[in-house]
Amino acid sequence: MGEKFLFFISFFISEIVFNNQKSMLKLSFPNYEFRLKKINQKRFIFDEIRKKFIELTPEEWVRQNCIRFLEKEKKFNKSLISVEKKINLNNTTKRFDILVYDSDGSCILLVECKAPNIKIEQNSFDQIIRYNQVVNAKFLMVTNGIIHYYCKINNIQNKIEFLKEIPSDI
């Protein structure tokens, strides 16, 4: 009961009411249009990558805005973006949020999305680093839709370099 109640509270907090219509919280991405629908009091958003409607949670709102940002602003080809695919990490199945490939199939950007009310802390970076041990992307992004962190992986020096933004030439 407690977890369900907390989820409801966090979901409610991440919504704003405009003219008696609920709209998701404004994120620090440009404004994008989305296909939305409501079924049995649940809201859904159309995922252009997975080609289906997905239940609209605060984290999904961030994920969909981030996908549009990568496609529209950073000019990544939609056909080279994967969303919520399974990976095997230390004999357990995990799912990454977003993975962008280059035209030769190499992983160039791994993205970890959190709900807007989730503070990005060390455990978020630990999670994406563990996932990256499997996919070996050159760049990482961690976002809660409000704050975005960008990193470049330097495997030679075994370092992570924080960046102001995702380079446009990756």
C-alpha positions as a printed NumPy array, in Angstrom:
array([[  0.   ,   0.   ,   0.   ],
       [  2.748,   2.469,   0.944],
       [  4.65 ,   2.106,  -2.347],
       [  1.478,   2.521,  -4.426],
       [  0.535,   5.603,  -2.438],
       [  4.024,   7.11 ,  -2.876],
       [  3.92 ,   6.389,  -6.623],
       [  0.526,   8.103,  -6.852],
       [  1.81 ,  11.114,  -4.925],
       [  4.98 ,  11.388,  -7.058],
       [  2.949,  10.993, -10.271],
       [  0.469,  13.632,  -9.115],
       [  3.246,  16.03 ,  -8.126],
       [  4.801,  15.7  , -11.579],
       [  1.604,  16.975, -13.215],
       [  0.382,  20.554, -13.584],
       [ -3.209,  21.551, -14.209],
       [ -3.864,  24.003, -17.094],
       [ -7.466,  25.111, -17.774],
       [ -8.895,  22.006, -16.079],
       [ -6.778,  19.729, -18.299],
       [ -3.879,  17.798, -16.862],
       [ -0.628,  18.316, -18.707],
       [  2.682,  16.773, -17.879],
       [  5.288,  18.869, -16.144],
       [  7.263,  21.221, -18.372],
       [ 10.725,  19.777, -18.855],
       [ 13.938,  21.487, -19.922],
       [ 13.573,  20.187, -23.472],
       [ 11.983,  22.173, -26.293],
       [  8.195,  21.756, -26.578],
       [  7.217,  18.786, -28.728],
       [  3.854,  17.465, -29.84 ],
       [  2.905,  13.902, -28.931],
       [  0.039,  11.567, -29.728],
       [ -1.792,  10.907, -26.469],
       [ -4.842,   8.854, -25.617],
       [ -6.774,   7.893, -22.53 ],
       [ -8.176,   4.426, -21.854],
       [ -9.972,   3.566, -18.603],
       [ -8.57 ,   6.593, -16.771],
       [ -4.99 ,   5.747, -17.858],
       [ -3.066,   7.988, -20.209],
       [ -0.857,   6.67 , -23.003],
       [  1.74 ,   8.251, -25.28 ],
       [  2.707,   6.977, -28.716],
       [  6.345,   5.89 , -28.901],
       [  7.623,   6.558, -32.441],
       [ 10.519,   4.129, -31.951],
       [  8.579,   1.168, -30.54 ],
       [  5.586,   2.033, -32.777],
       [  3.002,   1.594, -30.028],
       [  1.224,   3.423, -27.225],
       [  2.996,   3.22 , -23.853],
       [  1.453,   4.059, -20.485],
       [  2.343,   7.64 , -19.656],
       [  4.326,   7.687, -16.418],
       [  6.587,  10.548, -15.338],
       [  9.661,   8.564, -16.453],
       [  8.047,   7.774, -19.825],
       [  7.334,  11.488, -20.283],
       [ 11.053,  12.185, -19.82 ],
       [ 12.023,   9.298, -22.129],
       [  9.72 ,  10.45 , -24.944],
       [ 10.911,  14.055, -24.684],
       [ 14.521,  12.882, -24.692],
       [ 13.919,  10.764, -27.819],
       [ 12.447,  13.799, -29.601],
       [ 15.379,  15.924, -28.422],
       [ 17.879,  13.415, -29.819],
       [ 15.987,  13.172, -33.091],
       [ 15.019,  16.827, -33.654],
       [ 17.8  ,  18.823, -31.993],
       [ 20.771,  16.458, -32.176],
       [ 19.717,  15.05 , -35.574],
       [ 20.097,  11.359, -34.689],
       [ 18.343,   9.116, -37.182],
       [ 15.228,   7.619, -35.597],
       [ 16.049,   4.238, -37.146],
       [ 19.316,   4.167, -35.156],
       [ 17.631,   4.626, -31.762],
       [ 16.624,   1.705, -29.502],
       [ 14.321,   2.075, -26.513],
       [ 13.995,  -0.162, -23.453],
       [ 15.839,  -3.189, -24.802],
       [ 17.011,  -5.998, -22.557],
       [ 20.663,  -6.502, -21.72 ],
       [ 22.313,  -9.208, -19.633],
       [ 24.338,  -7.774, -16.749],
       [ 26.02 , -10.145, -14.294],
       [ 23.487, -12.898, -15.022],
       [ 20.516, -10.575, -14.511],
       [ 18.276,  -9.041, -17.137],
       [ 18.156,  -5.243, -17.183],
       [ 16.664,  -2.706, -19.606],
       [ 18.391,   0.41 , -20.804],
       [ 16.245,   3.469, -21.538],
       [ 17.696,   4.748, -24.829],
       [ 20.637,   3.616, -26.94 ],
       [ 21.778,   5.397, -30.094],
       [ 23.895,   3.634, -32.726],
       [ 25.981,   5.026, -35.533],
       [ 25.539,   3.819, -39.108],
       [ 28.048,   0.977, -38.652],
       [ 26.149,  -0.383, -35.632],
       [ 28.493,   0.869, -32.905],
       [ 26.878,   2.226, -29.732],
       [ 27.52 ,   5.936, -29.486],
       [ 25.125,   7.197, -26.799],
       [ 23.499,   5.489, -23.833],
       [ 20.774,   7.447, -22.01 ],
       [ 19.362,   6.83 , -18.546],
       [ 16.04 ,   8.578, -17.856],
       [ 14.562,   9.253, -14.445],
       [ 11.22 ,  10.776, -13.481],
       [ 11.326,  14.565, -12.927],
       [ 10.892,  14.163,  -9.167],
       [ 13.903,  11.836,  -8.897],
       [ 17.093,  13.585,  -7.902],
       [ 20.057,  12.482, -10.   ],
       [ 22.661,  11.162,  -7.611],
       [ 25.664,   8.858,  -7.667],
       [ 23.503,   5.729,  -7.937],
       [ 22.156,   6.958, -11.299],
       [ 25.703,   7.296, -12.623],
       [ 26.652,   3.908, -11.157],
       [ 23.68 ,   2.358, -12.961],
       [ 24.52 ,   3.806, -16.376],
       [ 28.204,   2.861, -15.972],
       [ 27.187,  -0.749, -15.224],
       [ 24.908,  -0.803, -18.274],
       [ 27.66 ,   0.698, -20.383],
       [ 29.961,  -2.186, -19.461],
       [ 27.629,  -4.24 , -21.659],
       [ 26.886,  -1.828, -24.545],
       [ 30.181,   0.134, -24.609],
       [ 28.785,   3.491, -25.77 ],
       [ 31.173,   6.405, -26.318],
       [ 28.885,   8.956, -24.644],
       [ 26.425,   8.856, -21.743],
       [ 23.472,  11.021, -20.808],
       [ 21.599,  10.956, -17.511],
       [ 18.441,  13.06 , -17.278],
       [ 15.349,  13.567, -15.189],
       [ 13.991,  15.955, -17.807],
       [ 14.912,  18.965, -15.693],
       [ 18.656,  18.421, -15.351],
       [ 20.786,  16.71 , -18.005],
       [ 24.299,  15.346, -17.516],
       [ 26.465,  14.447, -20.502],
       [ 29.659,  12.405, -20.33 ],
       [ 32.33 ,  11.161, -22.696],
       [ 33.912,   7.804, -21.96 ],
       [ 37.69 ,   7.651, -22.285],
       [ 38.477,   3.931, -22.229],
       [ 42.204,   4.467, -22.77 ],
       [ 42.624,   6.567, -19.623],
       [ 39.71 ,   4.819, -17.875],
       [ 38.039,   8.19 , -17.212],
       [ 34.707,   9.878, -17.637],
       [ 34.722,  13.476, -18.831],
       [ 31.644,  15.606, -18.131],
       [ 30.487,  17.743, -21.066],
       [ 28.228,  20.783, -21.397],
       [ 26.218,  19.06 , -24.138],
       [ 26.248,  16.14 , -26.521],
       [ 28.646,  16.946, -29.346],
       [ 26.912,  17.295, -32.697],
       [ 29.691,  15.436, -34.537],
       [ 29.442,  12.036, -32.822]])
